[in-house]
Amino acid sequence: MISTTKLKSVDFYRKIPRDLTEASLSGAGLSIIAALSMMFLFGMELSSYLSVSTSTSVIVDKSSDGEFLRIDFNISFPALSCEFASVDVSDVLGTNRLNITKTVRKFSIDPNLKPTGFEFHAGPLPTVNNHGDEVEEEYSEGSVSLNSGNFDRYSHQHSILVVNFYAPWCPWTNRLKPSWERTSRIMRQRYDPEMDGRILLGKVDCTEEVELCRRHHIQGYPSIRIFRKGSDIKDNHGHHDHESYYGERDSESLVMAMEALVSTLPRESHTLKLEDKSDQTVDAIKRPAPLTSGCRIEGFVRVKRVPGNLIISAHSGAHSFDASLMNVSHFISHFSFGKKLTPHMMSELKRLTPHLGSSYDRLTGQSYITDHGDSNANVTIEHYLQIVKTELVSRKYSQEFKVFEEYEYTAHSSLVQSIDIPIAKFHFEPSPMQVLVTEDPKSFSHFITNVCAIIGGVFTVAGILDSILHNAIRMVKKVELGKQF
């Protein structure tokens, strides 16, 4: 057994009897200052331990998301109709995808960017196989010429008014003209406007009746609209509610379509019996016309990770457009690459790397508006985007864990005069490099060591200062006593 006396001999912290010690005001002051210093330095060390330390490096992109890149967008076009608005993508490898609809949604909006109805389901843009009659022949005018003065009167006189909005310079209009007039004559013979009045075919020259065509949101020629009596104007802020015809344009197909429209009305004794093949009729050849001239386009597309273009423009395989009247002004609510970050992920990104994330959605809230006029006609708006991937990695337990990744980009925009149909073009170019941000957690043992160093260091320094101060006071007292004697 080791005796108590021998055990005490190894005591590093030998005690001085309390009655041999003396308290002083200077020592009390230094003790208070030392305690406050310890608390302050401990708080600083704890804050440093809890804060995130990161290191940034630039490496060759080793993306795990494959060869494709996702683009999310929400863009409003106050002067581009949903009827013809098309989302196209292309890249330097020769890939071309036109009128993407599977992952894209369209909503009609007014000039103030407010929605005016439900989602616009336009379906695929039409590709007309039969356009005009095979044999051209002399024809007489069969359709009624409409203008701002008589349009409303005719639409209220007839149960169905089918109107061809055209432009004389349009080649598609000239190809449609023979079959349209022939169809008009046939329908007049079968349904005399004065005796029957259920259907009438008319036409509007949009180069002469500009305001009338604008009122019905005509942007492509020829546009065939179907107006039904009593439903032209609904109680929806005065917006026109009608339908567009997208079927074939030869006289036989047009007559079948017109007959199908009449068949939905009360039949009279002289109404002709439709052929069986007309039962496929109306829904396949007509769809709701846009309520307004604006469109909000939202959704996403997947593109290859190579330089390419996302293009939004008016597109149709069976219509012509007046480039001087087209306007692709737009407001961007969202435009980002890669997976869409949730608000929680964005806040986490800001916490870990405050200098990142500011370019994740750089175009948000930006508007690119051109006033309609001669000086601003045929204006294409182009955006040049440089994309860099940023990957955040956490290093714990000697292993690396990927927290999340995001794509940041720079954007430069310009307005370009063009003789072609104006477009909104987003040219993107992914960088072959990526930014790697590594989170380096601090060791707990390092934190404890620093805390001990703080306590011991402050205690030692305070003891040295107290000793110096105490000896200085003693010397002063000795000097004063020496002077007295």
Backbone torsions as a table, in degrees:
resi	resn	phi	psi	omega
1	MET	NA	134.5	177.5
2	ILE	-84.1	128.4	-178.2
3	SER	-71.4	157.5	-179.5
4	THR	-63.4	-34.0	-178.7
5	THR	-66.8	-42.6	178.4
6	LYS	-66.2	-36.8	179.2
7	LEU	-64.6	-39.0	179.9
8	LYS	-67.6	-21.9	-176.1
9	SER	-68.9	-19.6	179.3
10	VAL	-94.2	9.9	180.0
11	ASP	-68.4	118.2	177.1
12	PHE	-75.5	-23.2	-172.2
13	TYR	-114.2	69.9	-179.8
14	ARG	-67.1	141.4	-174.6
15	LYS	-100.9	140.6	173.3
16	ILE	-93.9	131.7	179.0
17	PRO	-52.4	141.1	-173.4
18	ARG	-62.9	-33.4	-177.3
19	ASP	-74.8	-5.5	176.6
20	LEU	-96.8	-5.1	-179.7
21	THR	-99.7	158.4	-178.4
22	GLU	-135.6	126.8	177.5
23	ALA	-83.2	150.1	-179.9
24	SER	-140.5	157.0	178.7
25	LEU	-66.9	-37.7	178.6
26	SER	-64.5	-39.9	178.2
27	GLY	-65.9	-38.9	178.1
28	ALA	-63.7	-42.0	179.1
29	GLY	-63.7	-44.7	178.1
30	LEU	-64.9	-34.5	179.1
31	SER	-64.5	-42.3	178.9
32	ILE	-64.8	-44.0	179.3
33	ILE	-63.6	-39.8	179.3
34	ALA	-64.6	-41.6	-179.7
35	ALA	-64.1	-44.2	178.6
36	LEU	-64.6	-38.0	177.9
37	SER	-63.6	-42.4	178.2
38	MET	-60.8	-45.2	-179.1
39	MET	-63.5	-43.3	-179.9
40	PHE	-63.5	-48.1	-179.3
41	LEU	-66.6	-33.5	176.4
42	PHE	-65.7	-42.1	177.8
43	GLY	-63.4	-40.8	177.5
44	MET	-62.7	-42.8	179.9
45	GLU	-67.2	-39.1	178.1
46	LEU	-64.7	-42.0	177.6
47	SER	-62.4	-40.9	178.1
48	SER	-64.9	-36.6	-179.8
49	TYR	-68.4	-39.2	-177.7
50	LEU	-79.1	-22.2	-179.9
51	SER	-71.7	157.6	-177.3
52	VAL	-92.7	130.2	176.7
53	SER	-107.3	127.0	-178.1
54	THR	-127.1	154.2	173.8
55	SER	-125.7	139.6	-175.4
56	THR	-115.1	137.0	177.7
57	SER	-143.4	157.4	178.5
58	VAL	-112.4	123.1	-177.4
59	ILE	-131.6	170.1	175.2
60	VAL	-67.7	136.2	-176.9
61	ASP	-62.1	118.7	177.2
62	LYS	-118.4	53.2	-172.8
63	SER	-60.5	140.5	177.1
64	SER	-95.3	-1.0	-177.2
65	ASP	-92.0	18.0	173.1
66	GLY	78.5	-159.0	-173.6
67	GLU	-92.6	1.0	-176.9
68	PHE	-110.6	154.4	-179.6
69	LEU	-131.5	135.0	-179.5
70	ARG	-94.7	137.4	176.2
71	ILE	-119.5	118.4	175.3
72	ASP	-101.1	139.7	-178.5
73	PHE	-152.0	155.4	173.4
74	ASN	-147.4	103.5	-171.5
75	ILE	-129.3	135.2	-179.8
76	SER	-109.6	129.9	178.4
77	PHE	-116.1	104.0	-177.0
78	PRO	-70.0	-12.6	-176.3
79	ALA	-129.9	19.8	177.5
80	LEU	-120.0	119.4	-175.0
81	SER	-70.9	141.8	175.8
82	CYS	-63.8	-22.0	-178.2
83	GLU	-61.6	-35.9	-176.1
84	PHE	-117.9	-4.7	-179.0
85	ALA	-62.4	126.0	-175.6
86	SER	-129.0	136.2	176.4
87	VAL	-104.7	116.9	-177.6
88	ASP	-122.4	149.9	174.9
89	VAL	-131.7	149.1	176.9
90	SER	-150.5	161.4	177.5
91	ASP	-147.3	176.0	-175.0
92	VAL	-71.2	-13.2	178.7
93	LEU	-84.5	-1.3	177.9
94	GLY	97.4	3.9	178.2
95	THR	-72.8	131.7	176.7
96	ASN	-137.4	119.5	177.1
97	ARG	-124.0	121.4	-175.0
98	LEU	-107.6	143.5	174.1
99	ASN	51.2	63.9	177.9
100	ILE	-73.2	124.3	-177.1
101	THR	-124.2	-19.8	-173.6
102	LYS	-63.6	-39.3	-176.9
103	THR	-114.4	16.9	-177.1
104	VAL	-124.2	136.6	178.6
105	ARG	-120.4	149.8	-178.6
106	LYS	-128.7	140.9	178.6
107	PHE	-134.6	130.1	176.9
108	SER	-68.5	135.9	180.0
109	ILE	-132.5	159.3	177.4
110	ASP	-91.9	177.5	-178.7
111	PRO	-59.5	-18.2	177.8
112	ASN	-93.7	12.3	176.6
113	LEU	71.1	14.2	178.6
114	LYS	-89.9	136.9	179.9
115	PRO	-65.2	145.0	-177.9
116	THR	-116.4	7.3	-179.4
117	GLY	177.9	-163.1	-179.8
118	PHE	-80.1	-178.2	179.2
119	GLU	-59.7	138.3	-178.9
120	PHE	-88.1	113.9	178.5
121	HIS	-102.3	93.8	-177.7
122	ALA	-88.9	-20.2	-175.0
123	GLY	70.6	-175.8	-179.8
124	PRO	-66.6	145.7	176.6
125	LEU	-64.4	141.3	-172.0
126	PRO	-69.9	146.0	170.0
127	THR	-123.9	105.3	-173.8
128	VAL	-81.3	125.4	176.9
129	ASN	-90.6	-44.0	178.4
130	ASN	-107.3	112.8	-176.4
131	HIS	-134.1	103.0	-175.8
132	GLY	91.1	168.7	-179.1
133	ASP	-87.4	152.4	-178.1
134	GLU	-61.9	-43.0	-176.3
135	VAL	-110.0	119.2	177.9
136	GLU	-78.5	139.7	-179.8
137	GLU	-146.8	168.6	178.7
138	GLU	-67.0	135.9	-179.3
139	TYR	-137.3	152.8	176.5
140	SER	-105.1	161.2	-179.8
141	GLU	-67.9	124.6	179.2
142	GLY	-112.9	-25.4	-178.3
143	SER	-91.9	158.0	-177.2
144	VAL	-89.7	131.8	176.1
145	SER	-77.8	124.0	-176.8
146	LEU	-110.2	151.6	177.1
147	ASN	-147.1	-177.8	-177.5
148	SER	-61.5	-27.5	-177.4
149	GLY	-78.4	-33.2	-175.2
150	ASN	-113.6	-1.8	-174.7
151	PHE	-61.3	-50.5	-177.8
152	ASP	-64.5	-36.9	-179.8
153	ARG	-62.7	-45.6	178.9
154	TYR	-66.9	-37.5	-178.5
155	SER	-67.5	-25.2	177.8
156	HIS	-90.8	-16.3	179.5
157	GLN	-82.0	-30.7	-173.2
158	HIS	-117.1	142.7	-178.5
159	SER	-61.9	-39.6	178.8
160	ILE	-130.0	127.0	175.6
161	LEU	-119.9	117.4	179.8
162	VAL	-106.8	122.9	-171.4
163	VAL	-120.9	133.8	174.4
164	ASN	-100.2	106.4	175.7
165	PHE	-88.3	118.0	-170.6
166	TYR	-135.9	169.8	172.2
167	ALA	-130.6	128.1	-175.1
168	PRO	-58.1	-28.0	-177.7
169	TRP	-81.0	-9.8	-174.4
170	CYS	-78.4	126.3	178.9
171	PRO	-64.9	-34.6	178.6
172	TRP	-66.7	-34.8	177.7
173	THR	-64.4	-44.5	-178.8
174	ASN	-66.6	-30.2	177.1
175	ARG	-75.2	-29.4	179.3
176	LEU	-79.2	-28.3	-169.3
177	LYS	-53.3	-48.1	-179.1
178	PRO	-60.4	-46.2	-178.1
179	SER	-70.6	-32.4	178.7
180	TRP	-66.7	-44.7	179.8
181	GLU	-67.8	-38.7	178.3
182	ARG	-64.3	-42.2	177.1
183	THR	-63.1	-39.5	179.3
184	SER	-62.0	-41.2	179.1
185	ARG	-66.1	-41.8	179.7
186	ILE	-62.5	-44.5	-178.6
187	MET	-69.0	-30.5	175.3
188	ARG	-65.6	-40.1	179.8
189	GLN	-67.3	-39.7	-176.8
190	ARG	-79.9	-35.0	-176.7
191	TYR	-131.8	82.9	-177.7
192	ASP	-56.9	121.3	-177.6
193	PRO	-55.8	-31.1	-178.2
194	GLU	-83.3	-32.0	-177.5
195	MET	-93.3	-36.5	-174.5
196	ASP	-105.1	-65.4	174.5
197	GLY	79.4	10.2	-178.5
198	ARG	-78.3	-28.1	-177.7
199	ILE	-146.2	144.2	176.9
200	LEU	-145.5	139.2	177.3
201	LEU	-104.8	130.3	-180.0
202	GLY	-131.4	179.4	-179.6
203	LYS	-148.7	150.0	179.5
204	VAL	-133.2	125.5	175.8
205	ASP	-84.7	108.3	-174.4
206	CYS	-73.5	-13.6	174.6
207	THR	-78.6	-20.7	177.7
208	GLU	-99.3	-41.0	-177.6
209	GLU	-105.0	66.7	-175.2
210	VAL	-64.3	-44.9	-176.6
211	GLU	-68.0	-37.9	179.0
212	LEU	-64.0	-42.4	179.2
213	CYS	-68.4	-37.0	177.7
214	ARG	-66.1	-35.3	-179.6
215	ARG	-64.3	-30.6	178.5
216	HIS	-101.0	15.2	171.9
217	HIS	58.3	45.0	178.5
218	ILE	-85.7	123.1	178.6
219	GLN	-124.5	-18.6	178.7
220	GLY	-124.5	148.5	-177.2
221	TYR	-122.9	138.7	-9.1
222	PRO	-81.4	146.5	174.1
223	SER	-116.3	120.7	-179.1
224	ILE	-99.8	117.7	-177.6
225	ARG	-112.4	145.0	-179.9
226	ILE	-114.2	116.4	-180.0
227	PHE	-109.9	130.8	178.7
228	ARG	-107.6	136.9	-177.4
229	LYS	-61.0	129.4	178.0
230	GLY	90.5	-10.3	-179.2
231	SER	-124.7	13.3	179.8
232	ASP	-65.5	-42.7	179.2
233	ILE	-120.2	121.4	174.9
234	LYS	-103.4	166.3	-179.3
235	ASP	-76.5	66.6	-178.0
236	ASN	-137.9	62.6	-178.7
237	HIS	59.4	26.9	176.1
238	GLY	78.3	13.5	-178.9
239	HIS	-76.1	141.9	179.8
240	HIS	-75.1	136.5	179.1
241	ASP	-119.8	106.8	179.6
242	HIS	-150.1	-172.7	-174.0
243	GLU	-126.5	159.5	177.5
244	SER	-112.6	143.6	177.5
245	TYR	-96.7	129.6	-178.1
246	TYR	-124.7	16.1	-176.9
247	GLY	-82.9	-171.9	177.0
248	GLU	-65.0	159.2	-171.3
249	ARG	-117.7	16.3	171.8
250	ASP	-81.0	162.9	-172.8
251	SER	-63.4	-37.1	-179.5
252	GLU	-62.8	-45.1	179.9
253	SER	-67.7	-38.5	178.7
254	LEU	-64.7	-42.4	179.4
255	VAL	-62.5	-43.4	178.6
256	MET	-60.9	-40.7	179.7
257	ALA	-65.9	-42.0	179.2
258	MET	-64.9	-40.5	177.8
259	GLU	-62.2	-38.6	179.4
260	ALA	-65.0	-35.4	177.7
261	LEU	-67.1	-42.2	-179.8
262	VAL	-66.6	-31.7	-177.3
263	SER	-64.8	-18.4	178.4
264	THR	-80.8	-7.9	179.8
265	LEU	-98.7	163.6	176.6
266	PRO	-55.7	128.7	-176.3
267	ARG	-80.0	147.2	173.2
268	GLU	-115.2	175.6	-171.4
269	SER	-60.9	-33.2	-173.7
270	HIS	-95.1	4.4	-179.7
271	THR	-66.3	131.1	-177.5
272	LEU	-75.2	149.1	177.3
273	LYS	-80.5	132.1	-177.8
274	LEU	-78.4	150.5	174.3
275	GLU	-71.7	158.1	-176.7
276	ASP	-59.8	-38.1	-175.2
277	LYS	-69.9	-9.5	177.7
278	SER	-82.0	-5.3	179.5
279	ASP	-68.0	-22.9	177.0
280	GLN	-71.2	-22.6	-177.0
281	THR	-8.5	-109.7	-152.1
282	VAL	-63.4	-45.0	-174.1
283	ASP	-64.1	-29.4	-177.7
284	ALA	-78.3	-22.3	-173.6
285	ILE	-112.0	-4.4	179.8
286	LYS	-138.0	149.6	177.6
287	ARG	-143.3	160.3	-179.3
288	PRO	-58.2	137.8	175.8
289	ALA	-80.4	154.9	179.6
290	PRO	-62.4	141.1	-179.0
291	LEU	-74.1	-29.5	-179.4
292	THR	-138.6	-179.3	-177.6
293	SER	-92.7	2.0	-179.3
294	GLY	-109.0	164.6	-177.0
295	CYS	-151.7	135.6	170.6
296	ARG	-104.8	125.3	-176.6
297	ILE	-114.1	123.9	-179.6
298	GLU	-139.4	156.3	-179.7
299	GLY	144.0	-151.2	179.2
300	PHE	-152.3	159.6	174.1
301	VAL	-135.1	155.4	175.9
302	ARG	-111.4	126.7	-177.7
303	VAL	-125.5	162.5	176.4
304	LYS	-74.3	151.6	-176.5
305	ARG	-80.0	58.4	177.5
306	VAL	-139.1	162.4	177.5
307	PRO	-55.4	135.6	-178.5
308	GLY	-161.6	-168.2	-176.1
309	ASN	-137.7	139.9	166.9
310	LEU	-110.8	119.0	-173.1
311	ILE	-121.5	131.6	174.9
312	ILE	-119.6	123.3	-176.0
313	SER	-159.7	175.1	172.0
314	ALA	-81.5	128.5	-176.1
315	HIS	-144.8	139.0	177.0
316	SER	-162.8	143.2	176.6
317	GLY	-89.7	5.6	-176.6
318	ALA	-144.1	18.5	179.9
319	HIS	-137.9	156.6	172.5
320	SER	-110.5	154.7	-179.2
321	PHE	-128.1	143.4	174.7
322	ASP	-88.3	104.3	-174.4
323	ALA	-58.9	-32.1	-177.4
324	SER	-70.2	-17.5	-179.6
325	LEU	-101.4	-6.0	-178.1
326	MET	-83.3	141.6	-180.0
327	ASN	-140.5	119.5	-177.9
328	VAL	-108.1	29.1	172.7
329	SER	-55.0	142.8	-176.7
330	HIS	-152.4	159.3	176.4
331	PHE	-122.2	129.3	-174.9
332	ILE	-101.0	116.2	176.4
333	SER	-89.9	-28.5	179.6
334	HIS	-161.9	138.5	174.7
335	PHE	-157.3	110.9	-176.8
336	SER	-146.0	164.0	179.5
337	PHE	-115.3	152.8	179.1
338	GLY	77.6	-166.2	179.8
339	LYS	-68.0	139.3	-179.4
340	LYS	-72.8	124.0	-178.0
341	LEU	-78.9	136.5	176.1
342	THR	-77.3	161.5	177.4
343	PRO	-56.0	-35.5	179.0
344	HIS	-65.3	-42.6	178.9
345	MET	-65.4	-37.5	178.5
346	MET	-65.4	-41.3	178.0
347	SER	-66.6	-36.5	177.2
348	GLU	-66.0	-39.7	178.0
349	LEU	-63.2	-43.2	179.3
350	LYS	-65.1	-35.2	-179.7
351	ARG	-68.4	-42.7	-175.6
352	LEU	-78.6	-42.1	-177.0
353	THR	-136.5	86.3	-176.8
354	PRO	-58.7	-25.9	-177.1
355	HIS	-81.6	-7.7	179.0
356	LEU	-103.5	167.7	176.2
357	GLY	92.3	-17.8	-177.9
358	SER	-70.1	-21.0	-179.3
359	SER	-109.4	14.4	-180.0
360	TYR	-65.0	-40.6	-178.8
361	ASP	-135.8	62.9	-170.1
362	ARG	-63.0	-30.9	-174.8
363	LEU	-84.0	-7.1	-177.6
364	THR	-57.3	132.1	178.1
365	GLY	82.2	1.2	-179.2
366	GLN	-87.6	141.2	177.6
367	SER	-123.3	142.7	-179.6
368	TYR	-130.6	95.2	-171.2
369	ILE	-115.0	132.7	172.9
370	THR	-119.1	130.3	177.7
371	ASP	-69.4	140.8	-179.5
372	HIS	-78.4	123.6	-179.3
373	GLY	177.8	174.0	-176.6
374	ASP	-60.9	-38.4	-177.5
375	SER	-73.6	-19.0	-178.1
376	ASN	-114.8	19.3	178.7
377	ALA	-76.4	152.0	177.4
378	ASN	56.3	47.9	-179.2
379	VAL	-101.7	119.0	174.1
380	THR	-96.0	134.7	179.8
381	ILE	-106.6	119.8	-176.1
382	GLU	-116.4	139.6	176.4
383	HIS	-122.6	130.3	179.2
384	TYR	-110.1	117.0	-172.6
385	LEU	-116.8	125.0	174.2
386	GLN	-103.4	120.4	-171.6
387	ILE	-107.9	133.4	174.6
388	VAL	-130.1	131.5	179.5
389	LYS	-86.1	137.2	175.6
390	THR	-119.6	129.0	-178.8
391	GLU	-121.4	128.9	-179.6
392	LEU	-104.0	124.3	-177.0
393	VAL	-121.6	134.9	176.7
394	SER	-104.2	134.7	-178.8
395	ARG	-111.4	110.2	-180.0
396	LYS	-137.2	143.8	178.2
397	TYR	53.4	39.2	177.8
398	SER	64.3	17.6	177.5
399	GLN	-128.1	158.0	-179.2
400	GLU	-107.9	134.7	178.8
401	PHE	-126.1	127.4	178.4
402	LYS	-77.2	119.2	179.9
403	VAL	-77.2	-60.7	172.9
404	PHE	-166.0	173.7	-179.5
405	GLU	-134.8	155.2	179.1
406	GLU	-149.8	161.7	179.0
407	TYR	-115.3	123.9	174.6
408	GLU	-107.5	155.0	-178.0
409	TYR	-149.9	153.6	170.2
410	THR	-99.0	153.6	-176.2
411	ALA	-136.3	131.5	173.7
412	HIS	-128.9	128.0	-174.1
413	SER	-119.8	152.0	179.3
414	SER	-151.4	155.2	175.9
415	LEU	-108.2	127.2	-173.0
416	VAL	-124.0	128.3	173.8
417	GLN	-73.5	137.6	-177.1
418	SER	-145.7	153.3	176.4
419	ILE	-89.0	-10.2	-179.5
420	ASP	-89.8	-179.6	177.2
421	ILE	-63.7	128.2	179.9
422	PRO	-60.2	143.9	179.5
423	ILE	-135.8	161.2	168.2
424	ALA	-106.5	116.0	-171.3
425	LYS	-118.8	127.8	176.2
426	PHE	-113.5	103.2	179.4
427	HIS	-92.8	117.9	-177.5
428	PHE	-113.9	145.7	-178.6
429	GLU	-139.6	100.9	179.4
430	PRO	-69.0	140.7	177.8
431	SER	-81.7	142.5	176.5
432	PRO	-74.5	-8.8	178.9
433	MET	-104.8	161.4	176.1
434	GLN	-137.9	155.4	177.8
435	VAL	-95.1	125.5	179.3
436	LEU	-109.8	115.1	178.2
437	VAL	-105.9	117.9	-176.7
438	THR	-109.1	126.7	177.1
439	GLU	-86.5	122.7	-178.7
440	ASP	-109.7	100.1	179.6
441	PRO	-69.6	147.8	-179.5
442	LYS	-87.8	147.4	-177.9
443	SER	-74.0	138.1	178.3
444	PHE	-68.1	-35.9	178.3
445	SER	-63.3	-35.6	176.8
446	HIS	-65.9	-37.8	178.3
447	PHE	-64.1	-44.9	-179.4
448	ILE	-64.8	-41.5	178.7
449	THR	-60.1	-43.4	179.5
450	ASN	-66.0	-37.9	178.2
451	VAL	-63.1	-45.3	177.6
452	CYS	-61.7	-39.6	178.7
453	ALA	-63.8	-37.3	178.9
454	ILE	-64.9	-49.5	-177.5
455	ILE	-62.2	-50.1	-178.6
456	GLY	-65.4	-40.9	-179.0
457	GLY	-64.9	-45.9	-179.5
458	VAL	-65.3	-41.9	-179.4
459	PHE	-62.5	-43.2	-179.0
460	THR	-66.7	-47.2	180.0
461	VAL	-61.8	-42.1	178.5
462	ALA	-63.4	-38.3	177.5
463	GLY	-64.1	-41.4	178.3
464	ILE	-63.1	-45.1	179.3
465	LEU	-63.2	-39.3	179.5
466	ASP	-64.7	-40.9	179.3
467	SER	-64.5	-44.4	178.6
468	ILE	-61.7	-44.6	-178.6
469	LEU	-65.2	-41.1	-178.7
470	HIS	-64.8	-45.0	179.6
471	ASN	-65.5	-36.0	178.4
472	ALA	-64.1	-40.8	179.8
473	ILE	-66.3	-39.7	179.2
474	ARG	-63.6	-41.5	179.8
475	MET	-64.9	-38.7	178.4
476	VAL	-62.2	-42.0	-179.8
477	LYS	-65.0	-41.0	178.3
478	LYS	-61.6	-41.3	179.2
479	VAL	-62.4	-41.9	-179.2
480	GLU	-66.6	-39.6	178.6
481	LEU	-66.1	-37.8	-179.7
482	GLY	-64.8	-34.7	179.2
483	LYS	-70.6	-29.5	-179.2
484	GLN	-69.8	-28.9	179.8
485	PHE	-98.6	NA	NA
